[in-house]
Amino acid sequence: MNEETNICREGIVRAVNGDDISVEIIVSSACSGCHAKSICIPSDRRQEIVTVKNTRQEEYRVGETVELLLETSAGNKAVVLAYVLPLLVLLVLLFGCYALTHKELLSVGVGVLGIVIYYLILKSAGKNVEKGITFGIRKKRSAS
C-alpha cells in the first residue's frame, strides 16, 4: 500500500493462518469520516470479521490490535461500482425508454429491471471485483 492509503478501521486479530489474517472490526465513531466505511462494516451490524493478506510479512498475534488499510483508489472504485454506474444505468434506461415509448410505467419498469440485472452481473463477477478492492494491514502505531 502506498502513501495514498487511508486508515479505515481499527481491529483485533482473531486468527492467523499463514498469510491470511482474520481481523474483527471494532465499532467506533472514528469511521464517520471515512469514505469507505460502508465497505468496512455494514451500519446495521456491530462487528465483522475481515480476512486480510499479510503482504508485509510481519508477524501478528491473536488478540493484537491492528489497523486495516484501504487505498483511496479502491474506495473510489467501490463507490463507482455500487452507486455511480447503477445510477447511470437507471437514468439511461429510464429516459431512453421514455423517449422511445412515451410510457412512464414501462420506462420505470425497464429502469428497475436494468438495475436488477446490473446488480446480478456485479454479484456474479464478485470475485473479480473483490480482487481490486483489498484491505491491507499494519501494526497499530502508538500515539506519541
C-alpha positions in Angstrom: 0.0 0.0 0.0 1.3 3.4 -0.8 1.2 6.8 1.0 -2.3 7.4 -0.6 -3.7 4.8 1.9 -6.2 5.8 4.5 -6.7 4.1 7.8 -10.2 2.8 7.6 -10.7 0.8 10.7 -9.0 -0.4 13.9 -9.5 -4.1 14.7 -8.3 -7.1 16.7 -6.5 -10.1 15.2 -8.7 -13.2 15.8 -6.9 -15.8 13.7 -3.6 -16.2 11.8 -3.5 -18.8 9.1 -0.3 -18.4 7.0 -0.6 -15.2 5.1 -4.4 -14.9 5.9 -5.2 -12.8 9.0 -8.7 -12.6 10.3 -9.4 -9.3 11.9 -12.5 -8.5 14.0 -13.6 -4.9 13.3 -14.4 -2.8 16.3 -17.3 -0.4 16.0 -16.3 3.2 16.8 -17.3 6.7 15.8 -13.9 7.2 14.1 -15.3 5.8 10.9 -17.8 8.6 10.4 -15.2 10.5 8.3 -14.0 7.5 6.2 -15.3 7.5 2.7 -15.1 3.7 2.6 -17.0 3.0 5.8 -19.8 1.2 4.0 -17.3 -1.3 2.7 -15.7 -1.9 6.0 -18.7 -2.7 8.1 -22.5 -2.5 7.4 -24.2 0.1 9.6 -26.7 -2.4 11.0 -24.0 -4.8 12.4 -21.9 -4.4 15.4 -18.9 -6.4 14.3 -17.5 -8.2 11.3 -14.5 -10.5 10.5 -12.4 -9.4 7.6 -9.7 -11.6 6.1 -6.6 -9.7 5.1 -3.5 -10.9 3.2 -0.2 -10.3 5.1 1.7 -8.7 2.2 4.3 -7.1 4.5 5.3 -10.4 6.0 5.1 -9.0 9.6 4.3 -11.3 12.5 0.8 -10.9 14.0 -0.5 -12.5 17.2 -4.1 -13.3 18.1 -5.5 -10.5 20.3 -3.2 -7.9 18.8 -4.7 -4.5 17.9 -4.1 -3.6 14.2 -5.1 -1.0 11.6 -6.9 -2.1 8.4 -5.9 0.0 5.4 -7.8 0.7 2.2 -6.3 2.6 -0.7 -8.3 5.7 -1.8 -8.4 4.4 -5.4 -10.0 1.1 -4.2 -12.6 3.1 -2.1 -13.4 5.2 -5.2 -13.8 2.1 -7.3 -16.3 0.7 -4.8 -18.3 3.9 -4.8 -18.4 3.9 -8.6 -19.5 0.3 -8.9 -22.1 0.5 -6.1 -23.6 3.9 -6.7 -22.5 5.8 -9.8 -22.8 3.1 -12.5 -26.2 1.9 -11.3 -27.5 5.5 -11.3 -26.3 5.9 -14.9 -27.9 2.6 -16.0 -31.2 3.7 -14.4 -31.1 7.2 -16.0 -30.2 5.9 -19.5 -32.8 3.2 -19.4 -35.5 5.4 -17.9 -35.1 8.3 -20.3 -34.2 6.2 -23.3 -37.3 4.0 -22.9 -39.5 7.0 -22.3 -38.1 8.8 -25.4 -39.0 5.7 -27.5 -42.3 4.8 -26.0 -43.7 7.8 -24.1 -45.0 5.4 -21.5 -43.9 6.2 -17.9 -44.8 3.0 -16.2 -43.0 0.9 -18.9 -39.9 3.2 -18.6 -39.8 2.8 -14.8 -40.2 -1.0 -15.1 -37.3 -1.1 -17.7 -35.2 1.1 -15.4 -35.8 -1.1 -12.4 -35.2 -4.3 -14.4 -31.9 -2.8 -15.7 -30.8 -2.1 -12.1 -31.6 -5.7 -11.0 -29.7 -7.1 -14.0 -26.8 -4.8 -13.2 -26.5 -5.9 -9.6 -26.9 -9.6 -10.6 -24.0 -9.2 -13.0 -22.0 -7.4 -10.3 -22.7 -10.2 -7.9 -21.7 -12.9 -10.4 -18.4 -11.0 -11.0 -17.9 -10.6 -7.3 -14.6 -12.5 -7.0 -13.1 -10.4 -9.8 -14.3 -7.2 -8.2 -13.0 -8.2 -4.8 -9.5 -8.6 -6.2 -9.4 -4.9 -6.9 -10.7 -3.9 -3.5 -8.5 -5.4 -0.9 -7.5 -4.3 2.6 -4.0 -4.1 3.9 -2.9 -4.4 7.5 -0.3 -2.9 9.7 0.6 -2.9 13.4 -1.1 -0.2 15.3 1.1 2.8 15.8 1.4 4.1 19.3 0.2 7.6 20.0 3.2 9.9 20.6 
